[in-house]
Amino acid sequence: MKLLVVGGGGREHAITRALSCNSDVSIFSVMASKNPGIARLAEGVLLEKETNIQRILPFATTCGVDAAIIGPEAPLEAGIVDYLESAGIPCVGPTRAAARIETDKAFCRRLMERYRIEGCPEYRVCHDPEEARRFIESYGGDLAIKPIGLTGGKGVRIMGEHLDRQGAIDYVRHLGGNAVLEERLIGEEFTLQAFVDGEHLVPMPLVQDHKRAYEGDLGPNTGGMGSYSLPDHMLPFVTQPDYEKALRIMQDTVVAMRAEGTPYRGILYGQFMNTADGPKVIEFNARFGDPEAMNVLSILESDFTEIVHRIIDGDLSPSDVSFANEATVCKYVVPEGYPEAPKVGEPIVLGDYGDALLYYANVEERGGRLYTRTSRALAFVGVGETLEEAESIAERAASSVSGRVFHRRDIGTRESLEKRCRRMREIA
């Protein structure tokens, strides 16, 4: 089977590695810049912006690919699935209309409200700065200010955390008034990802990401500094009823998308805040998370290629998907100054990273040496029978890298997890 992977980050390296475990698969890649890890596994590579569908389509047809897996959100918004499928190439990824669940936050909230899907926070969609100003001034509590479109995971501003009330008004004005204003949710975040074939949904292990750049959850938001999962595929601050509610929200969303005439096929990512009232939806993403993909795909026991088949054929079932009962910890190594002013073109030297899995991300290889680019460089995933074992493997690996880089040492530590559990108990 010939498969096309679109995207060149750590997430796509994890996808490519998981597919490569099947010896009968030939992998082809489209990426904006060369990812060394993906390039070593691919039989053919097109270096092209992932939204340039006019170049991607002839490459895919020339390579004779049987299906495509879309990694990032930008090509989904550009309609890459619509174009490829019109040429007879089925995709693991939603159509442009279905991808609005991520690319249009106003569409997402209105869909949840229209179909009475649980977990929708109070919200207001604005398209006018003055309308937004009046709402912000009259609202009794803090708000999350969300640009309606894509922002690479870095566009949300929270009152009481990033902004005061006047700052929120100024930020919405900066956005041209186009924003979704939502009640600020207090609790602990968790991610539930699922394979979806248009009708059936099969969940993956729960993961918790860390967005803040610095240890102790301080500093600016990033695309994600790392994440962890536990051997039982749950999180201790998510009860069984909480989990069941989150899963029901995901399932109801898939039903709603079918009712809208835009069946959802691909990976559905639910970002939840576990509040005193149970899980509420922060957002949906229309693809694997980055870094969360690296956690779940590193312990996927099933043949990923068979899952791709099942998604495309519309006959996916839970028996097709299994994960090892092991803990995972992912730690990203990033350039100094990331995310606001990353040091670009600085050499990185890999040390002995032991038993960790290495995923290349936004890094350049020249003359056998690695150099930083504008975003996260390398990710290491430790896999172990316990969280402590997985964290130790990932920490040793991340610490082995030398150069003008840093990583968060506290991701996946028992102390960090217990802090989150205490916080959830206080909220509950």
URTA-V957596 format. One record per backbone hydrogen bond with DSSP energy under -0.5 kcal/mol. NH is the residue of the N-H (numbers start at 1). CO is the residue of the C=O. E is the energy in kcal/mol with one decimal. If there is no record, write none. Layout:
BEGIN
nh co e
NH CO E
NH CO E
END
This chain:
BEGIN
nh co e
3 1 -0.5
3 26 -2.9
4 67 -2.4
5 28 -2.9
6 4 -0.5
6 69 -2.5
7 5 -0.6
7 30 -3.3
13 9 -2.0
14 10 -2.1
15 11 -2.1
16 12 -2.7
17 13 -2.7
18 14 -2.4
19 15 -2.2
20 16 -2.2
21 17 -0.6
21 18 -0.8
22 19 -1.8
23 21 -0.7
25 22 -1.5
26 1 -2.9
28 3 -2.8
29 44 -2.5
30 5 -2.1
31 46 -2.1
36 34 -0.7
39 35 -2.8
40 36 -1.6
41 37 -0.6
41 38 -1.2
42 38 -1.5
43 27 -3.4
44 27 -0.9
46 29 -2.8
47 45 -0.6
48 31 -1.7
48 46 -1.1
52 49 -2.2
53 51 -2.0
55 52 -1.5
56 52 -1.7
57 53 -2.6
59 55 -1.2
60 56 -2.6
61 57 -2.3
62 58 -2.5
63 59 -2.2
64 60 -0.8
65 60 -1.9
66 2 -3.0
67 2 -1.2
68 90 -2.0
69 4 -3.1
70 92 -1.8
71 6 -2.3
71 69 -0.6
76 72 -0.5
77 73 -2.3
78 74 -1.8
79 76 -1.2
80 75 -2.5
83 79 -2.0
84 80 -2.6
85 81 -2.7
86 82 -1.6
87 83 -0.9
87 84 -0.7
88 85 -1.5
89 84 -2.6
90 66 -0.6
90 88 -0.7
92 68 -2.9
93 91 -1.0
99 95 -2.6
100 97 -0.9
101 98 -1.6
102 99 -2.4
103 99 -2.4
104 100 -1.8
105 148 -2.5
108 104 -2.0
109 105 -2.1
110 106 -2.4
111 107 -2.4
112 108 -2.2
113 109 -2.3
114 110 -2.9
115 111 -2.1
116 113 -1.0
117 112 -2.6
120 117 -0.6
121 119 -0.6
124 181 -1.9
126 124 -0.5
126 179 -2.9
128 177 -0.5
132 128 -2.3
133 129 -2.5
134 130 -2.3
135 131 -2.0
136 132 -2.9
137 133 -2.5
138 134 -1.6
139 135 -1.6
144 182 -3.2
145 143 -0.5
145 157 -3.5
146 144 -0.6
146 180 -2.2
148 178 -0.9
154 151 -1.2
157 145 -2.2
159 143 -2.9
160 163 -2.8
161 158 -1.6
162 158 -3.6
163 158 -1.8
168 164 -2.1
169 165 -1.9
170 166 -2.5
171 167 -2.3
172 168 -2.3
173 169 -2.0
174 170 -2.2
175 171 -1.5
176 173 -1.7
177 172 -2.9
178 175 -1.0
179 126 -1.6
179 177 -1.2
180 146 -2.9
181 124 -3.1
181 179 -0.6
182 144 -2.3
182 180 -0.6
183 122 -2.3
184 142 -1.9
188 274 -1.6
190 272 -2.2
191 207 -3.1
192 270 -2.4
194 268 -1.9
195 202 -2.6
196 266 -2.8
197 200 -2.0
198 264 -0.8
202 195 -2.6
204 193 -2.7
206 233 -2.3
207 191 -1.9
208 228 -2.0
210 226 -1.8
213 220 -1.8
214 218 -2.8
217 214 -0.8
218 214 -1.4
222 211 -1.7
225 210 -3.3
227 330 -1.5
228 208 -1.5
229 328 -2.4
230 234 -0.5
233 230 -2.1
238 235 -2.2
239 237 -0.6
243 239 -2.7
244 240 -2.7
245 241 -2.1
246 242 -2.4
247 243 -2.7
248 244 -2.2
249 245 -2.3
250 246 -2.0
251 247 -2.6
252 248 -2.9
253 249 -1.8
254 250 -1.9
255 251 -2.1
256 252 -2.4
257 253 -2.2
258 254 -1.8
259 255 -2.2
260 256 -1.7
261 258 -1.4
262 257 -2.2
265 263 -0.5
266 196 -2.7
268 194 -2.4
268 266 -0.5
269 267 -0.5
269 285 -2.6
270 192 -3.0
270 268 -0.6
271 269 -0.6
271 283 -2.8
272 190 -2.9
272 270 -0.7
273 280 -2.8
274 188 -3.4
274 272 -0.5
275 273 -0.9
275 278 -1.8
278 275 -1.9
280 273 -2.1
281 119 -3.1
282 271 -2.8
282 280 -0.6
283 271 -1.5
284 101 -0.5
285 269 -2.7
293 289 -2.1
294 291 -1.9
295 291 -0.9
296 292 -1.9
297 293 -2.6
298 294 -1.0
299 295 -0.5
299 296 -1.0
300 297 -0.6
301 322 -2.5
302 322 -1.4
304 302 -0.7
307 303 -1.7
308 304 -2.3
309 305 -2.2
310 306 -2.5
311 307 -2.6
312 308 -2.3
313 309 -2.6
314 310 -1.3
315 310 -1.7
320 317 -2.2
321 318 -1.6
324 299 -2.9
326 324 -2.0
327 384 -3.0
328 229 -1.8
329 382 -2.1
330 227 -3.6
331 380 -2.5
332 225 -2.5
333 378 -3.5
334 332 -0.5
334 406 -2.8
336 404 -2.5
338 335 -2.0
341 337 -3.1
343 336 -2.4
344 342 -0.6
345 372 -2.4
348 370 -2.7
349 402 -2.5
350 348 -0.5
353 351 -0.9
356 353 -1.8
357 381 -2.7
359 357 -0.5
359 379 -3.2
361 377 -2.4
362 376 -2.7
363 361 -1.7
364 371 -2.8
366 364 -0.5
366 369 -2.9
369 366 -1.9
370 348 -0.9
371 364 -2.7
372 346 -2.5
373 362 -1.0
377 333 -1.9
378 333 -1.6
379 359 -2.7
380 331 -2.3
381 357 -2.4
382 329 -2.9
382 380 -0.5
384 327 -2.1
390 386 -2.2
391 387 -2.9
392 388 -2.2
393 389 -2.0
394 390 -2.3
395 391 -2.9
396 392 -2.3
397 393 -1.8
398 394 -2.6
399 395 -2.4
400 396 -0.7
400 397 -0.9
401 398 -1.1
402 349 -2.4
404 347 -0.5
405 403 -2.2
406 334 -2.3
409 407 -0.8
411 408 -0.8
413 410 -1.6
417 413 -2.1
418 414 -2.6
419 415 -1.9
420 416 -1.5
421 417 -2.0
422 418 -2.4
423 419 -2.1
424 420 -2.2
425 421 -2.2
426 422 -2.3
427 423 -2.0
428 424 -2.6
END
